[in-house]
Amino acid sequence: MSNPHDALARLNLTLPPAPKPVAAYIPAVRTGSLIVVSGQLPMANGALLATGPVPSKVSIEDAQKAAKQCALNALAVVADQLGGDLSRVVRVVRLGVFVQSDDRFDGQPKVANGASELMLEIFGEAGRHARAAVGTNALPLDATVEVEMMFEVR
């Protein structure tokens, strides 16, 4: 596995501060060698990158970018849990991607690829994961996408 910090630098990406919860939950739970990250919205600099359903209000491409931001926010939570050391990630285990979708839209897997492809770019083969991509009629704060993740760590 490549060094995730080097990969982030190569991709010109910086982890944001770990998002704080906005309701009655915690950002992540560690149990044994797993870290389960609560659902992350596409927040950047205090604002949502995308709101509303795909594809009527948000294009598939913009929704993919939002999913990527959700994944970056999840990585920030993991880094916070690991004292900043993402090299302790053994593998990305699972992504759950929820997409606010128009009726009859079935391209949720395309949107989810925004998060999935980022994990491959950062972690290489260790970034391959199980995944669910689910359409829904609404998400918190009218977000276009929400991503939850699970990591194996040492």
Buried (B, 14 or more C-beta within 10 A) or exposed (E): BBEBBEBBEEEEBEBBEBBEEEEEEEBBEEEEEBBBBBBBBBBBEEEBBBBBBBBEBBBBEBBBBBBBBBBBBBBBBBBBBBEEEBBBBBBBBBBBBBBBBBEEBEBBEBBBBBBBBBBBBBBBEBBBBEBEBEBEEEBEEBBBBBBBBBBBBE
